[in-house]
Protein backbone atom coordinates (compact mmCIF):
# COMPACT_ATOMS: atom_id res chain seq x y z
CA UNK A 1 0.00 0.00 0.00
CA UNK A 2 1.39 3.36 -0.96
CA UNK A 3 0.66 6.48 1.02
CA UNK A 4 0.24 9.96 -0.45
CA UNK A 5 3.20 12.24 0.14
CA UNK A 6 3.00 14.31 3.28
CA UNK A 7 3.64 18.01 3.16
CA UNK A 8 6.07 19.56 5.60
CA UNK A 9 3.71 22.51 5.88
CA UNK A 10 -0.03 23.07 5.64
CA UNK A 11 -2.03 26.24 6.23
CA UNK A 12 -5.66 25.81 7.21
CA UNK A 13 -8.11 28.02 5.33
CA UNK A 14 -10.26 28.27 8.47
CA UNK A 15 -9.98 31.52 10.41
CA UNK A 16 -9.00 31.41 14.08
CA UNK A 17 -11.65 32.64 16.54
CA UNK A 18 -10.28 33.33 20.02
CA UNK A 19 -13.72 33.52 21.69
CA UNK A 20 -14.41 30.66 24.07
CA UNK A 21 -17.84 29.10 24.32
CA UNK A 22 -17.16 27.56 27.77
CA UNK A 23 -18.20 24.02 26.89
CA UNK A 24 -16.40 20.70 26.55
CA UNK A 25 -17.40 17.31 25.19
CA UNK A 26 -16.15 13.94 26.39
CA UNK A 27 -16.66 11.15 23.88
CA UNK A 28 -15.15 8.04 22.32
CA UNK A 29 -12.11 8.46 20.08
CA UNK A 30 -13.52 6.14 17.37
CA UNK A 31 -12.49 7.99 14.21
CA UNK A 32 -15.39 6.54 12.21
CA UNK A 33 -17.84 8.78 14.06
CA UNK A 34 -15.81 11.89 14.85
CA UNK A 35 -17.42 13.95 12.10
CA UNK A 36 -20.90 12.98 13.30
CA UNK A 37 -19.97 13.99 16.87
CA UNK A 38 -18.74 17.36 15.56
CA UNK A 39 -21.91 17.80 13.51
CA UNK A 40 -24.13 17.04 16.51
CA UNK A 41 -22.21 19.35 18.83
CA UNK A 42 -21.94 22.17 16.27
CA UNK A 43 -25.41 21.97 14.76
CA UNK A 44 -27.52 19.92 17.19
CA UNK A 45 -26.33 21.70 20.34
CA UNK A 46 -24.98 24.95 18.82
CA UNK A 47 -21.52 24.45 20.34
CA UNK A 48 -18.87 25.64 17.88
CA UNK A 49 -15.24 25.34 18.99
CA UNK A 50 -16.03 23.21 22.04
CA UNK A 51 -13.10 21.75 24.00
CA UNK A 52 -12.59 18.07 23.14
CA UNK A 53 -11.68 15.13 25.32
CA UNK A 54 -11.63 11.94 23.25
CA UNK A 55 -10.49 8.50 24.37
CA UNK A 56 -11.70 4.91 23.96
CA UNK A 57 -15.03 4.58 25.74
CA UNK A 58 -15.27 8.32 26.40
CA UNK A 59 -17.32 8.86 29.59
CA UNK A 60 -16.88 5.20 30.60
CA UNK A 61 -13.64 6.19 32.33
CA UNK A 62 -15.67 8.26 34.82
CA UNK A 63 -18.15 5.48 35.64
CA UNK A 64 -16.01 3.55 38.12
CA UNK A 65 -14.71 0.69 35.95
CA UNK A 66 -11.45 -0.72 37.38
CA UNK A 67 -10.24 -1.29 33.80
CA UNK A 68 -10.14 2.50 33.32
CA UNK A 69 -8.54 3.85 36.50
CA UNK A 70 -5.55 5.39 34.70
CA UNK A 71 -7.78 7.10 32.16
CA UNK A 72 -10.05 8.35 34.96
CA UNK A 73 -7.22 10.25 36.67
CA UNK A 74 -6.11 11.87 33.42
CA UNK A 75 -9.61 12.90 32.37
CA UNK A 76 -10.43 14.31 35.82
CA UNK A 77 -7.21 16.36 35.74
CA UNK A 78 -8.04 17.63 32.26
CA UNK A 79 -11.63 18.53 33.17
CA UNK A 80 -10.51 20.39 36.28
CA UNK A 81 -7.92 22.27 34.23
CA UNK A 82 -10.49 23.23 31.59
CA UNK A 83 -13.00 24.39 34.21
CA UNK A 84 -10.35 26.56 35.84
CA UNK A 85 -8.49 27.92 32.81
CA UNK A 86 -11.13 27.86 30.04
CA UNK A 87 -13.94 28.70 32.47
CA UNK A 88 -16.16 25.81 31.39
CA UNK A 89 -19.83 26.08 32.25
CA UNK A 90 -21.08 22.99 30.41
CA UNK A 91 -19.89 19.45 29.75
CA UNK A 92 -21.46 17.09 27.22
CA UNK A 93 -20.95 13.34 27.63
CA UNK A 94 -21.56 11.05 24.64
CA UNK A 95 -21.64 7.25 24.39
CA UNK A 96 -22.21 5.36 21.14
CA UNK A 97 -23.75 2.07 20.16
CA UNK A 98 -21.42 -0.93 19.76
CA UNK A 99 -18.46 0.79 21.42
CA UNK A 100 -15.36 -1.41 21.25
CA UNK A 101 -14.24 -0.28 24.72
CA UNK A 102 -17.29 -1.98 26.21
CA UNK A 103 -17.12 -5.02 23.95
CA UNK A 104 -13.38 -5.62 24.25
CA UNK A 105 -12.06 -4.12 27.47
CA UNK A 106 -15.19 -4.74 29.56
CA UNK A 107 -16.17 -7.89 27.60
CA UNK A 108 -19.86 -7.00 27.38
CA UNK A 109 -22.36 -7.88 24.66
CA UNK A 110 -25.81 -6.63 23.66
CA UNK A 111 -28.46 -6.27 24.99
CA UNK A 112 -26.74 -5.55 28.30
CA UNK A 113 -24.19 -3.31 26.65
CA UNK A 114 -26.49 -0.38 25.87
CA UNK A 115 -28.13 -0.55 29.31
CA UNK A 116 -24.73 -0.32 30.98
CA UNK A 117 -23.61 2.52 28.71
CA UNK A 118 -26.65 4.59 29.66
CA UNK A 119 -26.17 3.80 33.35
CA UNK A 120 -22.51 4.77 32.95
CA UNK A 121 -23.57 8.14 31.55
CA UNK A 122 -25.58 8.77 34.72
CA UNK A 123 -22.64 7.72 36.93
CA UNK A 124 -20.17 9.73 34.84
CA UNK A 125 -22.38 12.84 35.04
CA UNK A 126 -22.64 12.57 38.84
CA UNK A 127 -18.88 12.05 39.16
CA UNK A 128 -18.15 14.93 36.75
CA UNK A 129 -20.36 17.21 38.84
CA UNK A 130 -18.54 16.10 42.00
CA UNK A 131 -15.03 16.76 40.64
CA UNK A 132 -15.78 19.96 38.69
CA UNK A 133 -18.64 21.58 40.60
CA UNK A 134 -20.50 22.19 37.32
CA UNK A 135 -24.25 21.78 37.21
CA UNK A 136 -24.69 21.82 33.42
CA UNK A 137 -23.78 18.28 32.40
CA UNK A 138 -25.67 16.72 29.49
CA UNK A 139 -25.55 13.12 28.30
CA UNK A 140 -26.38 11.54 24.96
CA UNK A 141 -26.40 8.07 23.45
CA UNK A 142 -25.59 7.84 19.72
CA UNK A 143 -27.43 5.05 17.92
CA UNK A 144 -26.43 3.82 14.46
CA UNK A 145 -29.33 3.11 12.11
CA UNK A 146 -29.02 2.65 8.34
CA UNK A 147 -25.64 4.36 8.22
CA UNK A 148 -26.59 7.47 10.22
CA UNK A 149 -26.17 8.35 13.89
CA UNK A 150 -29.10 9.56 15.93
CA UNK A 151 -28.29 11.27 19.24
CA UNK A 152 -30.73 10.58 22.06
CA UNK A 153 -30.72 12.54 25.33
CA UNK A 154 -30.11 10.45 28.46
CA UNK A 155 -31.54 11.98 31.64
CA UNK A 156 -28.77 12.51 34.21
MOCOR-V656553 format. One record per backbone hydrogen bond with DSSP energy under -0.5 kcal/mol. CO is the residue of the C=O (numbers start at 0). NH is the residue of the N-H. Records with the same first field share a line. If there is no record, write none. Layout:
CO->NH, NH
This chain:
9->11
21->88, 89
22->50
23->91
24->26, 52
25->93
26->54
29->32
32->36
33->37
34->38
35->39
36->40
37->41
38->42, 43
39->43, 44
40->46
46->49
50->24
52->26
54->57
56->59
57->60
58->61
59->62, 64
64->67
65->68
67->71
68->72
69->73
70->74
71->75
72->76
73->77
74->78
75->79
76->80
77->81
78->82
79->83
80->84, 85
81->85, 87
88->135
89->23
90->137
91->25
92->139
93->58
94->141
95->98
98->102
99->103, 104
100->104, 105
101->107
108->111, 112
110->114
111->115
112->116
113->117
114->118
115->119
116->120
117->121
118->122
119->123
120->124
121->125
122->126
123->127
124->128
125->129
126->130
127->131
128->132
134->136
135->90
137->92
138->153
139->94
140->142, 151
141->96
142->149
144->147
147->144
149->142, 151
151->140
152->154
